[in-house]
Amino acid sequence: MTATNPTYPSNSSSPFPMPYSVAVGRILEPQPEECNTYLQTTIIKGQVPSNLDYYSPQSDVETVYKACHGAGTDNKMLTKALIKLGSEQMQVLQVAYKQQRQKDIIALIESETSGVYRTGLVLLVSGALRGDAYLLQQALRQNQENMLAIFIELVVGRSKQDLATLREYVSAVNNINLDQTILEALPKDNLALKQSFRKCLLEGVSTRGYDVEREVATLKKFFDSKTGEHYSDVLDIILDSPEAHLRSVASAYKSKYYDVDLSAAIIRSSIDKVTQKVLLYAVLSVEEDGEGLNRDARRINAAIEERNELLLTIRLVRAHWYLARFQRVVVASDFLRPGKGSLLIRVSSLTAGWHNRNLRKLLKGIIKVSAPPS
């Protein structure tokens, strides 16, 4: 197996350093030397191989080159070559293309495509980590509603390791401060929203004691009160708890208060609707299936119903990065819309009138490749 140039900056001896240190009320735990996963996908660190045991990129390199160097871009050929690859394979393809054709494949695709189709294809070929870094920059160019939706998916309910990985990557590769970029882009007049994102972005593990019974009682007091008392505690519980603990809190809340979901209590609360979106994303990550499958399925379904081609594209491509999990998201999407047709049928119906045929084929192709056989 031949090694080629690393995809991370060579001037960094450790791409993701995480020294042990103590801050006020926080513990930054020592991380393993190899943080080799992101969004449950494999991140190849250091020397990226030119092929994998189960994937050789040579034919895809040639296909992409031919698709982009004929009489106009052959988008059908380009899409067909890329939709079958997962995040790990995309990392190998990036390196192989650069080695064999002396050009960055992502820069090539950006120059050969346009619109939301370009966004989707660049996300696809970027893979999970590089894709989220690209998405962070794209979010800043969107209207406020789309920007917030993207920010939520980038940082809310994420593991501390994933956040540290993304934070370090965008700093090293794009010279971007993740926390500052997001907080400065949020609406200046919504202090509650900013406060919620600050909680999500906190580094390390809180030193507060984790007590399920006490926290369930605190949540109930807040929901019963209209004064906003305990609001900061609510943010701590929902946005700054390990996933396993938040799952226990959500389950205990439902058991104690007559089968009422924590998400339902948030919707009925006095919290403003925009900040509710942040809290609901975190809670829906642990409610129901406990793996965020229904959460992701609901957001894909919502983008279809809102006819939002950008968010639908982003959500389908990000789910596609982890192919095995995406099969289960597709099943959940169909289950949540009984009698409405499969996800493929609903996306086909939505996109039938779109002028952007390339985007339509991309989205349908992603679902066809990733969905379990019928």
C-alpha positions in Angstrom: 0.0 0.0 0.0 1.6 3.2 -1.2 1.4 6.2 1.1 1.1 9.7 -0.4 1.0 13.2 1.0 -1.1 13.8 4.2 -4.4 15.7 3.8 -3.6 17.7 7.0 -1.1 20.6 7.2 2.5 19.3 7.4 3.5 22.1 9.7 1.5 20.5 12.6 3.2 17.6 14.3 -0.2 16.6 15.8 -3.3 17.6 13.8 -5.5 17.5 16.9 -3.6 18.3 20.0 -5.7 18.3 23.2 -3.6 18.9 26.3 -4.9 18.2 29.7 -5.9 21.4 31.5 -8.4 22.7 33.9 -10.6 25.8 33.3 -13.3 27.3 35.5 -15.9 24.5 36.0 -14.5 22.5 33.1 -12.1 19.6 32.6 -10.4 19.2 29.3 -9.7 15.5 29.3 -6.6 14.1 27.6 -7.6 12.7 24.2 -6.3 9.6 22.5 -3.4 10.3 20.2 -5.5 9.2 17.3 -8.9 10.8 17.1 -9.8 8.7 14.0 -13.6 9.1 13.8 -15.9 12.0 13.0 -19.7 11.7 12.8 -19.1 8.0 13.2 -17.1 7.9 10.0 -13.4 7.0 9.7 -11.0 9.9 9.4 -7.7 8.7 7.9 -5.0 10.7 9.7 -1.4 11.3 8.7 -0.3 9.5 5.5 -3.5 8.8 3.5 -3.1 5.6 1.5 -3.5 5.7 -2.3 -6.0 2.8 -2.0 -7.9 0.7 0.5 -8.3 -3.1 0.7 -11.8 -2.7 -0.5 -11.4 0.3 -2.7 -9.1 1.3 -5.5 -9.7 4.8 -6.8 -7.9 4.6 -10.2 -11.1 4.1 -12.3 -12.9 6.9 -10.4 -10.0 9.3 -11.0 -10.2 8.6 -14.7 -14.0 8.9 -14.7 -13.9 12.3 -12.9 -11.2 13.6 -15.2 -13.1 12.6 -18.3 -16.4 14.0 -17.0 -14.7 17.4 -16.4 -12.5 17.6 -19.5 -14.8 17.0 -22.4 -17.0 19.4 -24.4 -18.7 20.7 -21.3 -19.1 18.9 -18.0 -20.7 15.4 -18.1 -22.7 15.8 -14.9 -24.4 12.4 -15.3 -21.0 10.7 -15.4 -19.7 12.8 -12.5 -22.7 12.1 -10.3 -22.7 8.4 -11.0 -19.1 8.0 -10.1 -19.3 9.8 -6.8 -22.6 8.8 -5.2 -21.4 5.2 -4.6 -18.6 6.3 -2.4 -18.6 6.8 1.4 -16.6 9.3 3.4 -13.5 7.2 3.9 -13.3 6.3 0.2 -13.7 10.0 -0.7 -10.5 10.8 1.3 -8.6 8.3 -0.7 -10.0 9.6 -4.0 -9.0 13.2 -3.0 -5.4 12.1 -2.6 -5.3 9.8 -5.6 -6.7 12.5 -7.9 -4.1 15.1 -6.7 -1.3 12.5 -7.2 -2.4 11.4 -10.6 -3.8 14.7 -12.1 -2.0 17.3 -10.0 -5.2 19.1 -9.1 -7.4 19.2 -6.1 -10.6 17.3 -7.0 -12.8 19.6 -4.9 -11.5 22.7 -6.6 -12.1 21.0 -9.9 -15.7 20.2 -9.0 -16.3 23.7 -7.7 -15.1 25.2 -11.0 -17.2 22.8 -13.2 -20.5 23.0 -11.4 -22.9 25.7 -10.0 -25.7 26.4 -7.5 -27.0 23.9 -5.0 -25.9 21.1 -7.2 -22.3 22.3 -6.7 -22.9 22.5 -2.9 -24.2 19.0 -2.8 -21.4 17.5 -5.0 -18.6 19.3 -3.1 -20.1 18.1 0.2 -20.3 14.6 -1.2 -16.7 14.4 -2.4 -15.3 16.3 0.6 -16.3 13.6 3.1 -17.5 14.2 6.6 -14.8 16.4 8.2 -13.7 18.5 5.2 -17.4 18.6 4.2 -18.5 20.2 7.5 -15.6 22.7 7.3 -16.9 23.6 3.8 -20.5 23.8 5.1 -19.4 26.2 7.9 -18.3 28.7 5.2 -21.3 28.1 3.1 -23.6 28.8 6.0 -22.3 32.4 6.3 -23.6 33.1 2.7 -27.2 32.0 3.4 -30.3 33.7 4.7 -30.7 33.7 8.5 -33.1 30.7 8.6 -30.8 28.4 6.5 -27.7 29.6 8.3 -29.2 28.8 11.7 -30.3 25.4 10.5 -26.8 24.6 9.3 -25.2 25.8 12.5 -27.5 23.6 14.5 -26.5 20.5 12.6 -22.8 21.4 12.8 -22.5 21.9 16.6 -25.6 21.0 18.6 -25.7 17.6 20.3 -22.2 16.8 19.1 -19.6 14.9 21.1 -16.8 16.9 22.6 -14.4 14.9 20.5 -16.2 15.7 17.3 -16.3 19.4 18.2 -12.6 19.4 19.1 -11.8 17.7 15.7 -13.9 20.2 13.7 -12.6 23.2 15.7 -8.9 22.1 15.1 -9.5 21.3 11.5 -11.1 24.6 10.5 -8.4 26.5 12.4 -5.5 24.6 10.8 -6.8 24.3 7.3 -9.1 27.4 6.9 -7.7 29.7 9.5 -11.2 30.0 11.0 -12.1 30.2 14.7 -15.2 28.0 14.9 -16.7 29.4 18.0 -16.1 33.1 17.1 -17.4 32.6 13.6 -20.7 31.1 14.7 -21.3 33.4 17.7 -20.6 36.5 15.6 -22.9 35.4 12.8 -25.9 34.8 15.1 -28.6 37.6 15.4 -27.3 40.2 17.8 -30.7 40.8 19.3 -31.3 37.2 20.4 -29.2 36.8 23.5 -30.9 33.6 24.5 -29.9 32.0 21.1 -26.3 33.1 21.6 -26.3 31.7 25.1 -27.6 28.3 23.9 -24.8 28.1 21.3 -22.2 29.1 23.8 -23.3 26.1 25.9 -23.0 23.8 22.9 -19.5 25.0 22.1 -18.1 24.7 25.6 -14.9 22.6 25.6 -14.3 19.7 28.0 -16.6 18.1 30.5 -18.5 20.1 33.1 -17.5 19.5 36.7 -21.1 19.9 37.9 -22.6 16.8 39.5 -24.9 14.8 37.2 -28.1 13.9 39.1 -30.9 12.7 37.0 -33.7 13.1 39.6 -32.6 16.6 40.5 -32.3 17.7 36.9 -35.7 16.3 36.0 -37.2 18.3 38.9 -35.3 21.4 37.7 -36.7 21.0 34.2 -40.3 20.7 35.6 -39.9 23.8 37.7 -38.8 25.8 34.7 -41.6 24.5 32.5 -44.2 25.3 35.2 -42.8 28.8 35.8 -43.2 31.7 33.4 -40.5 33.8 35.0 -37.5 32.2 33.3 -36.1 31.0 36.6 -33.7 28.1 36.1 -33.2 28.9 32.4 -29.4 28.7 32.6 -29.8 25.3 34.4 -32.0 24.1 31.6 -29.3 25.0 29.0 -26.7 23.1 31.1 -28.9 20.0 31.3 -29.9 19.9 27.7 -26.9 21.3 25.9 -23.9 20.5 28.1 -24.5 17.0 29.2 -23.0 13.8 27.8 -25.3 12.0 25.5 -25.9 9.1 27.8 -26.8 11.3 30.7 -29.2 13.4 28.6 -30.8 10.2 27.4 -31.4 9.2 31.0 -32.8 12.6 31.9 -35.2 12.5 28.9 -36.4 9.0 29.8 -36.8 9.8 33.5 -38.8 13.0 32.6 -41.2 11.0 30.4 -41.6 8.3 33.1 -42.2 10.8 35.9 -44.6 13.1 34.1 -47.3 11.0 32.6 -45.6 10.0 29.4 -44.9 13.5 28.3 -41.8 13.8 26.1 -39.2 16.3 27.1 -39.3 17.6 23.5 -43.1 18.2 23.9 -42.5 20.2 27.1 -39.9 22.4 25.3 -42.4 23.1 22.5 -45.0 24.2 25.0 -42.6 26.3 27.0 -42.0 30.0 27.0 -38.6 29.7 25.3 -38.6 31.6 22.0 -39.2 29.5 18.9 -35.7 30.0 17.5 -33.9 28.9 20.6 -36.4 26.0 20.8 -34.9 24.6 17.6 -31.5 24.3 19.3 -32.9 22.5 22.3 -35.1 20.3 20.3 -32.3 19.1 18.1 -30.3 18.1 21.2 -33.2 16.3 22.8 -34.5 14.6 19.7 -30.9 13.1 19.4 -31.7 10.9 22.4 -35.5 10.5 22.4 -37.3 7.7 20.6 -34.6 5.5 19.0 -31.8 7.1 21.0 -29.5 7.3 18.0 -30.9 10.4 16.3 -32.3 8.4 13.4 -35.8 9.8 13.7 -34.3 13.3 14.3 -32.5 13.1 11.0 -35.4 11.6 9.2 -37.8 14.3 10.5 -35.4 17.0 9.3 -35.2 15.4 5.8 -39.0 15.2 5.7 -39.3 18.8 6.9 -37.0 20.0 4.1 -39.2 18.2 1.6 -42.4 19.7 3.0 -40.8 23.2 3.1 -39.5 22.7 -0.4 -36.1 23.8 0.7 -33.7 22.4 -1.9 -30.6 23.6 -0.1 -31.4 22.0 3.3 -32.7 18.8 1.7 -29.4 18.5 -0.3 -27.3 19.1 2.8 -29.2 16.7 5.0 -29.2 13.9 2.4 -25.5 14.2 1.6 -24.5 14.4 5.3 -26.5 11.3 6.0 -24.9 9.6 3.0 -21.4 10.0 4.5 -22.2 7.1 6.8 -23.9 4.7 4.3 -25.0 1.9 6.7 -26.6 4.4 9.1 -28.3 6.2 6.2 -30.2 3.1 5.3 -31.8 3.2 8.7 -32.6 6.9 8.3 -34.4 6.1 5.1 -36.5 3.5 6.8 -37.3 6.0 9.6 -38.2 8.6 7.1 -40.7 6.3 5.4 -42.1 5.1 8.8 -42.8 8.7 9.9 -44.7 9.4 6.7 -47.1 6.4 6.3 -49.2 6.5 3.1 -47.0 9.3 1.7 -44.8 7.1 -0.4 -41.1 6.2 0.1 -38.4 8.8 0.5 -37.4 8.2 -3.1 -40.9 8.8 -4.3 -41.4 11.9 -2.2 -38.0 13.4 -3.4 -38.8 12.4 -7.0 -42.2 14.2 -6.7 -40.7 17.3 -5.2 -38.0 17.6 -7.7 -40.0 16.7 -10.8 -40.5 20.4 -11.7 -37.1 21.6 -10.8 -35.1 23.2 -13.6 -31.9 21.9 -12.0 -31.9 18.4 -13.5 -28.4 17.7 -12.2 -29.5 18.3 -8.6 -32.5 16.2 -9.1 -30.4 13.3 -10.3 -27.9 13.7 -7.5 -30.5 13.5 -4.7 -32.4 10.6 -6.3 -29.1 8.8 -6.9 -28.0 9.2 -3.3 -31.2 7.6 -2.1 -31.1 4.8 -4.6 -27.5 3.9 -3.8 -27.9 4.2 0.0 -31.4 2.8 0.6 -31.8 -0.8 1.6 -33.1 -3.1 -1.1 -36.9 -3.4 -1.2 
